[in-house]
């Protein structure tokens, strides 16, 4: 057949015929849906900026990297859906679109970077520098494997980053904030105030007047949503925790001593440290000549000065023996006495003379000092092993549809039943359910489940597990007045106290503004007049509420104000006594820091404005279908 096709294609008539036949074949593929093989082109791009695409694979990898970082930050696994709820997907997409806009602009501007410049950047990158201070190829390759790059793709990505930085740095270099702006920021931040103040409480308000039932019911109806009963769930659970299952008393002396012996040199021993200095010579002859001079009485410092070396060029610091990469130097240095200098050492990077300026002796803890902690650790390790075995057994029982009650009984585990609890773990009477490891994640899982669902166990940080079943769900509802009467009364009293305290504070501030001194006011109220100095807008003073500090900066000097005190049942009444600018080295340093912050903020504004305008000029299109596929949403 193939021979026939080849022969037919050798004449012009045959070629026309074959073209028609293959045209019908392609049309039939398209008719029956196989045209997707052509439509696949363009489906790799999440977005397009000008002529530059944002690759779907790059988007997916960037999103996953940010998702893992977010999970580490919160100390728990964050799902894709939760991350999308945080807006992480949009944030990653915005960043990649901005990069694409700069890439497109770099192409249009015909910017470039030589291979030598890229190589120099890589060779001096601190992430790839080894113990000898030189580029470590093995470390570079490990970074490539961890990030999923090939060497070529990494260099291409580095080139793109450098080109973007060329554009951004060109925009940012002229960012100099006006002097008037930095001066105003420094004055605002560094201003210090002193105040006199008194604190009043409910004892200055007189007797409390309680509402009758009619007034309380009206208050309840106005604030009915505040007294709504939350959703409650009835559930039972079994918890496995290494700490509760471990028994240090069952660890024998032989087991504890065996662990001590195996860990003595690594965990229970503090190794000797030495403060070392060294001079490295290129030739053995130079090193021997220097050693002879040292033996004749020349000091190590004099030799350093003669060789035009700085102290930091010779300082190895205070270090353990294993911290020295050069084993020959390590052996020689740790065989010396304090203040002694070595003979010439043939090291990995030249000929070395080393001196010891200090010796910090090592120490080893005795078994009796650490025996109890070893037993606890061994018991917990055994408990974790037992938990893993028990976890597999319980999972098999769950797969066999055994109820949690039977599983708990067969495995001699405590089954805890909770008749009703809200999302915070509070029962209807306001008491909390029994505390357990991983309770936050546990309650989230309970309220994400449903009645009759076979739930996955909740893993805890300590290495334990929690199995649970939801028995019933009580939907949120509006409480009746009689049911919520006590809660309504407590809320009314809190609101009434706050109103009366505020009214009293307003009246006292008015008296001070009218000319009464705070000293006289304190005497009338039988309250001590306190002083606070050195207040700053962003500072804190022990014993003074942050709201009071903020209030001190809302009025001019000699004026009065009030603020909530250290708790909601108190009000601070204050007078600003003085205000001054700090005139010290600290203030100058703060002014410099503020100027740097303003400069960085302006640089960011310039860059963001440029990127936004570039995106507008180039045009941005987003393929939501490809984006959803990349995120695994469909």
C-alpha positions as CSV (number, residue, x, y, z in Angstrom):
1,X,0.0,0.0,0.0
2,X,2.8,2.4,0.9
3,X,4.6,1.6,-2.4
4,X,1.3,2.5,-4.2
5,X,1.1,5.8,-2.4
6,X,4.7,6.6,-3.2
7,X,4.2,5.7,-6.9
8,X,1.0,7.8,-7.1
9,X,2.8,10.8,-5.6
10,X,5.4,10.8,-8.4
11,X,3.0,12.3,-11.0
12,X,1.3,15.7,-10.9
13,X,-2.1,14.0,-11.2
14,X,-1.3,11.6,-8.4
15,X,-0.2,14.4,-6.1
16,X,-3.5,16.3,-6.7
17,X,-5.5,13.2,-6.0
18,X,-3.5,12.5,-2.8
19,X,-4.0,16.1,-1.6
20,X,-7.8,15.7,-2.1
21,X,-7.9,12.4,-0.3
22,X,-5.9,13.6,2.7
23,X,-8.0,16.8,2.7
24,X,-11.2,14.6,3.1
25,X,-9.4,12.6,5.8
26,X,-8.5,15.8,7.8
27,X,-12.0,17.1,7.4
28,X,-13.4,13.9,8.8
29,X,-11.1,14.1,11.8
30,X,-12.3,17.6,12.5
31,X,-16.0,16.6,12.0
32,X,-15.7,13.8,14.6
33,X,-13.9,15.9,17.1
34,X,-10.3,14.9,16.5
35,X,-9.6,18.5,15.5
36,X,-8.5,18.9,19.1
37,X,-5.1,17.9,17.8
38,X,-4.9,21.2,16.0
39,X,-6.7,23.2,18.7
40,X,-4.1,22.0,21.2
41,X,-1.8,24.7,20.0
42,X,-2.3,27.8,22.3
43,X,-3.7,25.6,25.1
44,X,-0.3,25.8,26.9
45,X,-0.7,29.5,27.7
46,X,-2.5,30.7,30.7
47,X,-2.1,34.3,29.6
48,X,-0.6,36.3,26.7
49,X,1.0,39.7,27.1
50,X,1.8,41.3,23.7
51,X,3.7,38.5,22.0
52,X,4.9,36.8,25.1
53,X,3.0,33.8,26.6
54,X,2.7,32.8,30.3
55,X,3.3,29.0,30.2
56,X,0.7,26.9,32.0
57,X,3.4,24.6,33.4
58,X,5.3,27.6,34.8
59,X,2.1,28.9,36.3
60,X,1.3,25.5,37.9
61,X,4.8,25.1,39.3
62,X,4.8,28.7,40.7
63,X,1.4,28.2,42.3
64,X,2.5,24.9,43.9
65,X,5.7,26.5,45.2
66,X,3.7,29.3,46.8
67,X,1.2,26.8,48.2
68,X,3.9,24.8,49.9
69,X,5.4,28.0,51.3
70,X,2.0,29.0,52.7
71,X,1.5,25.6,54.3
72,X,4.9,25.9,56.0
73,X,4.0,29.4,57.2
74,X,0.8,28.3,58.8
75,X,2.1,24.9,60.0
76,X,-0.7,22.9,58.3
77,X,-1.6,21.6,54.9
78,X,-3.4,24.3,52.9
79,X,-5.7,22.9,50.1
80,X,-5.8,24.3,46.6
81,X,-9.4,25.5,47.3
82,X,-8.3,27.3,50.5
83,X,-5.3,28.9,48.6
84,X,-7.7,30.1,45.9
85,X,-9.9,31.6,48.6
86,X,-6.9,33.5,49.8
87,X,-6.4,34.8,46.3
88,X,-3.1,33.0,45.9
89,X,-3.9,32.0,42.3
90,X,-4.5,35.5,41.2
91,X,-1.4,36.8,43.0
92,X,0.8,34.3,41.2
93,X,-0.9,35.1,37.9
94,X,-0.4,38.9,38.4
95,X,3.3,38.3,39.1
96,X,3.8,36.1,36.0
97,X,1.9,38.6,33.8
98,X,4.2,41.4,35.1
99,X,7.3,39.3,34.3
100,X,5.9,38.6,30.8
101,X,5.3,42.3,30.2
102,X,8.9,43.1,31.2
103,X,10.2,40.2,29.0
104,X,8.2,41.5,26.0
105,X,9.5,45.0,26.7
106,X,13.1,43.7,26.9
107,X,12.8,42.1,23.5
108,X,11.4,45.3,22.0
109,X,14.2,47.3,23.5
110,X,16.7,44.7,22.2
111,X,18.3,44.3,25.6
112,X,20.8,41.5,26.1
113,X,23.3,40.0,28.5
114,X,26.5,38.3,27.5
115,X,27.2,34.6,28.4
116,X,30.2,35.8,30.4
117,X,28.0,38.1,32.5
118,X,25.6,35.3,33.2
119,X,28.5,33.0,34.2
120,X,29.9,35.6,36.5
121,X,26.6,36.0,38.2
122,X,26.3,32.2,38.8
123,X,29.9,31.8,39.9
124,X,29.5,34.5,42.6
125,X,26.1,33.5,43.7
126,X,26.4,32.8,47.5
127,X,23.9,29.9,47.2
128,X,26.4,28.0,45.1
129,X,29.6,28.8,47.0
130,X,31.2,25.8,48.8
131,X,33.2,25.6,52.0
132,X,36.4,26.6,50.1
133,X,34.8,29.9,49.1
134,X,34.6,28.8,45.4
135,X,31.8,27.8,43.1
136,X,30.5,24.3,44.0
137,X,29.3,22.5,40.9
138,X,27.7,19.8,43.1
139,X,25.7,22.3,45.0
140,X,24.6,24.0,41.8
141,X,23.4,20.6,40.3
142,X,21.5,19.8,43.6
143,X,19.7,23.2,43.3
144,X,18.8,22.4,39.7
145,X,17.3,19.0,40.7
146,X,15.4,20.5,43.6
147,X,13.9,23.3,41.4
148,X,13.2,21.0,38.4
149,X,15.5,23.0,36.0
150,X,18.0,21.8,33.5
151,X,21.2,23.8,33.3
152,X,20.1,25.4,30.0
153,X,16.6,26.3,31.3
154,X,18.1,27.7,34.5
155,X,20.5,29.9,32.6
156,X,17.7,31.0,30.3
157,X,15.5,31.9,33.4
158,X,18.5,33.7,35.0
159,X,19.0,35.7,31.8
160,X,15.3,36.8,31.8
161,X,15.6,37.8,35.5
162,X,18.7,39.9,34.8
163,X,17.0,41.6,31.8
164,X,14.0,42.5,33.9
165,X,16.3,43.9,36.6
166,X,18.0,46.1,34.0
167,X,14.7,47.7,33.2
168,X,13.6,48.1,36.9
169,X,16.9,49.4,38.1
170,X,16.9,51.9,35.3
171,X,13.5,53.2,36.6
172,X,14.4,53.0,40.3
173,X,17.8,54.8,40.3
174,X,16.3,58.3,40.1
175,X,13.8,57.7,42.9
176,X,14.8,60.4,45.4
177,X,12.0,61.5,47.8
178,X,11.6,65.3,48.4
179,X,13.4,66.6,51.5
180,X,10.1,68.1,52.7
181,X,8.5,64.7,52.5
182,X,11.3,62.9,54.5
183,X,11.4,65.7,57.1
184,X,7.7,65.5,57.6
185,X,7.9,61.7,58.0
186,X,10.8,62.1,60.5
187,X,8.9,64.7,62.5
188,X,5.8,62.6,62.6
189,X,7.6,59.5,63.7
190,X,10.1,61.0,66.1
191,X,7.9,63.4,67.9
192,X,7.8,62.7,71.7
193,X,5.0,63.7,74.0
194,X,4.5,63.8,77.8
195,X,1.1,63.5,79.4
196,X,-0.7,63.7,82.7
197,X,-3.6,61.3,83.1
198,X,-6.1,59.8,85.4
199,X,-8.0,56.6,85.1
200,X,-11.7,56.3,85.9
201,X,-13.9,53.2,86.2
202,X,-17.5,52.2,87.0
203,X,-17.0,53.3,90.6
204,X,-17.2,56.9,89.3
205,X,-20.6,56.3,87.7
206,X,-23.0,55.6,90.6
207,X,-25.5,52.8,90.9
208,X,-26.5,50.8,87.9
209,X,-30.1,50.9,86.7
210,X,-31.3,47.6,85.2
211,X,-34.0,47.5,82.4
212,X,-37.4,46.1,82.9
213,X,-38.6,43.1,80.8
214,X,-40.1,45.4,78.2
215,X,-37.0,47.4,77.7
216,X,-34.8,44.3,77.7
217,X,-37.0,42.6,75.2
218,X,-36.9,45.7,72.9
219,X,-33.1,45.6,73.2
220,X,-33.1,41.9,72.4
221,X,-35.2,42.4,69.2
222,X,-32.9,45.2,68.0
223,X,-29.9,43.0,68.4
224,X,-31.4,39.6,67.7
225,X,-28.7,38.5,65.4
226,X,-26.1,38.8,68.2
227,X,-28.0,36.1,70.2
228,X,-28.4,33.7,67.3
229,X,-27.6,30.1,68.2
230,X,-24.7,28.8,66.0
231,X,-24.5,25.5,64.2
232,X,-23.8,22.6,66.6
233,X,-22.6,19.2,65.8
234,X,-22.9,15.9,67.7
235,X,-19.8,13.7,67.2
236,X,-17.6,11.1,68.7
237,X,-13.9,10.6,68.3
238,X,-10.9,8.4,69.2
239,X,-7.5,10.1,69.7
240,X,-4.1,8.5,69.6
241,X,-1.3,10.6,71.1
242,X,2.3,9.5,71.6
243,X,2.6,11.4,74.9
244,X,-0.4,9.8,76.4
245,X,0.4,6.3,75.2
246,X,4.1,6.4,76.2
247,X,5.3,5.0,79.5
248,X,8.9,6.0,80.5
249,X,8.8,3.7,83.5
250,X,8.8,0.7,81.1
251,X,12.1,1.7,79.6
252,X,14.9,-0.5,81.2
253,X,18.3,0.8,82.3
254,X,19.9,-1.2,79.6
255,X,17.8,0.4,76.9
256,X,18.5,3.9,78.3
257,X,22.2,3.3,78.6
258,X,22.4,1.9,75.1
259,X,20.8,5.0,73.7
260,X,23.1,7.2,75.8
261,X,26.2,5.5,74.4
262,X,25.0,5.8,70.8
263,X,24.1,9.5,71.2
264,X,26.8,10.5,73.7
265,X,29.2,12.0,71.1
266,X,26.5,13.7,69.0
267,X,23.8,14.9,71.5
268,X,25.2,14.8,75.0
269,X,28.7,16.1,74.2
270,X,29.6,19.7,73.7
271,X,32.8,19.6,71.5
272,X,35.9,21.6,72.2
273,X,36.1,24.8,70.3
274,X,39.2,26.9,69.5
275,X,39.7,30.4,68.3
276,X,42.1,30.1,65.3
277,X,44.0,32.4,63.0
278,X,45.9,31.3,59.9
279,X,48.2,32.6,57.1
280,X,48.1,30.8,53.8
281,X,51.3,30.8,51.6
282,X,51.5,30.0,47.9
283,X,54.9,28.2,48.2
284,X,56.4,25.9,50.8
285,X,59.6,28.0,50.8
286,X,57.6,31.2,51.8
287,X,55.9,29.2,54.6
288,X,59.1,27.8,56.0
289,X,60.8,31.2,56.0
290,X,57.8,32.6,57.9
291,X,57.9,29.7,60.4
292,X,61.6,30.4,61.0
293,X,60.9,34.0,61.7
294,X,58.1,33.1,64.2
295,X,60.5,30.7,65.9
296,X,63.0,33.5,66.2
297,X,60.5,35.7,68.0
298,X,58.5,37.5,65.4
299,X,54.9,37.8,66.5
300,X,52.0,36.4,64.4
301,X,50.5,39.9,64.2
302,X,53.8,41.4,62.9
303,X,53.9,38.7,60.2
304,X,50.3,39.5,59.3
305,X,51.1,43.2,58.9
306,X,54.2,42.5,56.9
307,X,52.2,40.5,54.4
308,X,49.7,43.4,54.0
309,X,46.9,41.2,55.4
310,X,43.8,42.4,57.3
311,X,42.9,40.8,60.6
312,X,39.7,39.4,59.1
313,X,41.8,37.7,56.3
314,X,43.4,35.5,58.9
315,X,40.5,35.0,61.3
316,X,38.9,31.5,61.3
317,X,36.7,32.4,64.3
318,X,35.8,30.2,67.2
319,X,35.1,26.8,65.7
320,X,34.8,23.1,66.3
321,X,37.2,20.7,64.8
322,X,34.6,19.3,62.4
323,X,33.9,22.8,61.2
324,X,37.2,23.1,59.5
325,X,37.0,21.9,55.9
326,X,40.7,21.3,55.6
327,X,41.4,18.2,57.6
328,X,45.1,18.7,57.8
329,X,44.7,22.1,59.3
330,X,42.1,20.8,61.7
331,X,44.4,18.0,63.0
332,X,47.3,20.4,63.5
333,X,45.2,23.2,65.1
334,X,43.5,21.0,67.6
335,X,46.8,19.4,68.6
336,X,48.3,22.7,69.7
337,X,48.3,24.3,73.1
338,X,46.8,27.8,73.6
339,X,48.9,30.7,72.3
340,X,51.1,28.3,70.3
341,X,51.8,28.4,66.6
342,X,52.0,25.4,64.3
343,X,54.7,24.3,61.9
344,X,54.1,24.5,58.2
345,X,51.0,22.5,57.3
346,X,50.4,21.3,53.7
347,X,46.7,22.1,53.3
348,X,44.2,21.7,50.5
349,X,44.6,25.3,49.3
350,X,48.3,26.0,50.0
351,X,50.8,25.9,52.8
352,X,49.4,27.1,56.2
353,X,50.6,28.3,59.5
354,X,47.9,28.4,62.2
355,X,47.9,29.8,65.8
356,X,45.5,29.1,68.7
357,X,44.4,32.2,70.6
358,X,41.8,30.6,72.8
359,X,40.6,27.1,73.8
360,X,37.0,26.4,75.1
361,X,37.0,23.0,76.6
362,X,34.3,20.5,75.6
363,X,32.1,18.6,78.1
364,X,30.0,15.5,78.2
365,X,26.8,15.1,80.3
366,X,26.8,12.1,82.6
367,X,24.2,9.4,82.1
368,X,22.5,10.2,85.4
369,X,21.9,13.8,84.2
370,X,20.1,12.8,81.1
371,X,18.6,9.4,82.0
372,X,15.0,10.7,82.6
373,X,14.9,12.6,79.2
374,X,16.3,9.5,77.4
375,X,13.5,7.3,78.9
376,X,10.9,9.9,77.8
377,X,12.3,10.0,74.3
378,X,12.5,6.2,74.0
379,X,9.0,5.8,75.4
380,X,7.6,8.3,72.8
381,X,9.5,6.6,70.0
382,X,8.0,3.2,71.0
383,X,4.6,4.8,71.2
384,X,5.0,6.3,67.7
385,X,5.8,2.8,66.4
386,X,2.8,1.4,68.2
387,X,0.6,4.2,66.8
388,X,1.7,3.4,63.2
389,X,0.8,-0.2,63.7
390,X,-2.5,0.7,65.4
391,X,-3.3,3.3,62.7
392,X,-3.0,0.6,60.0
393,X,-5.2,-1.8,62.1
394,X,-7.9,0.9,62.7
395,X,-7.9,1.8,59.0
396,X,-8.5,-1.8,58.0
397,X,-11.4,-1.9,60.5
398,X,-12.8,1.3,59.1
399,X,-12.6,-0.1,55.6
400,X,-14.5,-3.1,56.9
401,X,-17.3,-0.7,57.9
402,X,-16.9,-1.3,61.7
403,X,-18.4,1.5,63.8
404,X,-16.1,3.7,65.8
405,X,-17.6,2.4,69.0
406,X,-16.6,-1.2,68.3
407,X,-13.1,-0.1,67.1
408,X,-12.5,1.8,70.3
409,X,-13.7,-1.2,72.4
410,X,-11.6,-3.8,70.5
411,X,-8.5,-1.7,70.7
412,X,-9.0,-0.6,74.3
413,X,-9.2,3.0,73.4
414,X,-11.2,5.8,74.9
415,X,-14.2,6.9,72.8
416,X,-15.1,10.6,73.5
417,X,-18.7,11.6,72.7
418,X,-19.7,15.3,72.4
419,X,-23.4,16.0,72.4
420,X,-23.1,19.4,70.8
421,X,-20.2,21.8,70.0
422,X,-19.8,24.8,67.7
423,X,-16.9,25.5,65.3
424,X,-14.8,26.9,68.2
425,X,-15.3,23.7,70.2
426,X,-17.7,25.4,72.6
427,X,-20.7,23.6,74.0
428,X,-24.2,25.2,74.4
429,X,-23.4,26.1,78.0
430,X,-20.2,27.9,77.0
431,X,-17.8,25.3,78.2
432,X,-15.1,23.9,75.9
433,X,-14.8,20.3,74.8
434,X,-11.9,18.3,76.2
435,X,-8.6,19.8,74.9
436,X,-6.7,17.6,72.5
437,X,-3.7,17.9,70.2
438,X,-4.6,19.4,66.8
439,X,-8.0,20.6,68.0
440,X,-8.1,23.5,65.4
441,X,-7.7,21.2,62.4
442,X,-10.0,18.6,64.1
443,X,-13.0,21.0,64.5
444,X,-12.5,22.3,60.9
445,X,-12.7,18.7,59.7
446,X,-15.8,18.0,61.8
447,X,-17.6,20.9,60.3
448,X,-16.5,20.1,56.8
449,X,-17.9,16.6,57.1
450,X,-21.5,15.3,57.2
451,X,-23.5,12.6,58.9
452,X,-22.5,9.1,57.9
453,X,-19.4,10.2,56.0
454,X,-16.3,7.9,56.3
455,X,-13.8,10.5,57.3
456,X,-10.0,10.5,56.9
457,X,-8.1,10.5,60.2
458,X,-6.6,13.9,61.3
459,X,-2.8,13.7,61.7
460,X,-1.4,15.7,64.6
461,X,2.0,17.4,64.8
462,X,3.0,15.1,67.6
463,X,2.6,12.0,65.4
464,X,-0.8,11.0,66.5
465,X,-4.2,10.6,64.8
466,X,-7.9,11.4,65.5
467,X,-10.7,9.4,64.0
468,X,-14.2,10.8,64.2
469,X,-17.9,10.3,63.2
470,X,-20.5,13.1,62.9
471,X,-23.8,11.8,64.4
472,X,-26.1,14.8,63.9
473,X,-26.2,18.5,62.9
474,X,-28.2,21.2,64.5
475,X,-28.7,24.1,62.2
476,X,-28.2,27.7,63.4
477,X,-31.4,29.4,64.5
478,X,-32.7,32.5,66.2
479,X,-33.1,32.1,69.9
480,X,-36.4,33.2,71.7
481,X,-36.3,36.0,74.2
482,X,-36.8,33.7,77.2
483,X,-34.0,31.4,76.1
484,X,-31.5,34.2,75.6
485,X,-32.7,36.5,78.4
486,X,-29.6,36.1,80.5
487,X,-27.3,36.7,77.5
488,X,-29.3,39.7,76.5
489,X,-29.1,41.2,80.0
490,X,-25.3,40.8,80.2
491,X,-24.9,42.4,76.8
492,X,-27.2,45.3,77.8
493,X,-25.2,45.9,80.9
494,X,-21.9,45.9,78.9
495,X,-23.4,48.4,76.4
496,X,-24.9,50.6,79.1
497,X,-21.6,50.7,81.0
498,X,-19.7,51.6,77.9
499,X,-22.2,54.4,77.2
500,X,-22.1,55.8,80.7
501,X,-18.3,55.6,80.8
502,X,-18.0,57.5,77.5
503,X,-20.5,60.1,78.7
504,X,-18.5,60.6,81.9
505,X,-15.2,60.8,80.0
506,X,-16.6,63.4,77.6
507,X,-17.8,65.5,80.5
508,X,-14.5,65.4,82.2
509,X,-12.6,66.3,79.0
510,X,-15.0,69.3,78.6
511,X,-14.1,70.4,82.1
512,X,-10.4,70.3,81.3
513,X,-10.9,72.1,78.1
514,X,-12.8,74.8,80.0
515,X,-9.7,75.4,82.2
516,X,-9.9,73.0,85.1
517,X,-6.5,71.5,85.9
518,X,-6.1,67.8,85.8
519,X,-4.6,68.0,89.4
520,X,-7.9,69.5,90.6
521,X,-9.9,67.0,88.6
522,X,-8.0,64.1,90.2
523,X,-8.5,65.5,93.7
524,X,-12.3,65.7,93.1
525,X,-12.5,62.1,91.8
526,X,-10.0,60.9,94.4
527,X,-7.9,59.4,91.6
528,X,-4.1,59.6,91.3
529,X,-2.7,61.8,88.6
530,X,0.0,59.8,86.7
531,X,2.7,61.0,84.4
532,X,4.0,59.4,81.2
533,X,6.9,60.7,79.2
534,X,8.7,59.8,76.0
535,X,5.5,58.7,74.2
536,X,5.9,58.1,70.5
537,X,3.2,57.3,67.9
538,X,4.4,53.8,67.2
539,X,5.9,53.2,70.6
540,X,4.6,51.4,73.7
541,X,4.8,52.2,77.4
542,X,4.4,49.5,80.0
543,X,1.1,50.0,81.9
544,X,-0.3,52.5,79.4
545,X,-3.0,51.4,76.9
546,X,-2.1,51.8,73.2
547,X,-5.4,53.7,72.7
548,X,-4.2,56.3,75.3
549,X,-0.9,56.7,73.5
550,X,-2.7,57.2,70.2
551,X,-5.1,59.7,71.8
552,X,-2.2,61.8,73.1
553,X,-1.3,62.6,69.4
554,X,-4.8,63.6,68.4
555,X,-4.9,67.0,70.2
556,X,-2.5,70.0,70.5
557,X,-0.2,70.5,73.5
558,X,-2.2,71.6,76.7
559,X,-5.4,70.1,75.2
560,X,-7.3,67.1,76.7
561,X,-8.6,63.8,75.3
562,X,-9.9,60.5,76.5
563,X,-9.4,56.8,75.5
564,X,-10.3,53.3,76.5
565,X,-7.9,52.2,79.3
566,X,-6.2,48.9,79.9
567,X,-9.6,47.2,79.8
568,X,-13.1,48.0,78.6
569,X,-14.3,49.0,82.1
570,X,-11.8,51.9,82.3
571,X,-11.3,55.3,80.6
572,X,-8.1,57.3,80.6
573,X,-8.5,61.1,80.8
574,X,-5.3,62.9,79.7
575,X,-3.7,66.3,79.1
576,X,-0.8,66.7,76.7
577,X,1.9,68.5,78.7
578,X,4.6,68.9,76.1
579,X,5.8,67.8,72.7
580,X,9.3,67.8,71.3
581,X,11.4,66.3,68.5
582,X,14.0,63.8,69.5
583,X,17.5,65.3,68.9
584,X,19.9,62.4,69.1
585,X,21.8,59.8,67.1
586,X,18.8,57.5,67.4
587,X,16.6,60.2,65.8
588,X,19.1,60.7,63.0
589,X,19.3,57.0,62.3
590,X,15.5,56.8,62.3
591,X,15.3,59.7,59.9
592,X,17.8,57.9,57.6
593,X,15.7,54.7,57.8
594,X,12.6,56.6,56.9
595,X,14.3,58.2,53.9
596,X,15.4,54.8,52.7
597,X,11.8,53.5,53.1
598,X,10.5,56.4,51.2
599,X,13.1,55.8,48.5
600,X,12.2,52.1,48.2
601,X,8.5,53.0,48.1
602,X,9.0,55.5,45.3
603,X,11.1,52.9,43.4
604,X,8.3,50.4,43.8
605,X,5.7,52.9,42.6
606,X,7.8,53.8,39.5
607,X,8.2,50.1,38.7
608,X,4.6,49.3,39.2
609,X,3.4,52.2,37.2
610,X,5.7,51.3,34.3
611,X,4.6,47.6,34.4
612,X,0.9,48.6,34.5
613,X,1.3,50.9,31.5
614,X,3.3,48.3,29.6
615,X,0.6,45.8,30.1
616,X,-2.0,48.3,28.9
617,X,0.0,49.1,25.8
618,X,0.7,45.5,25.0
619,X,-2.7,44.1,25.9
620,X,-3.3,41.2,28.3
621,X,-5.5,38.2,27.7
622,X,-6.1,35.4,30.2
623,X,-7.4,31.9,29.3
624,X,-9.5,30.9,32.3
625,X,-10.0,27.4,31.0
626,X,-6.2,26.7,30.8
627,X,-5.7,28.4,34.2
628,X,-8.4,26.1,35.8
629,X,-6.8,23.0,34.2
630,X,-3.3,24.1,35.5
631,X,-4.7,24.3,39.0
632,X,-6.4,20.9,38.7
633,X,-9.9,22.4,39.0
634,X,-11.4,20.5,36.1
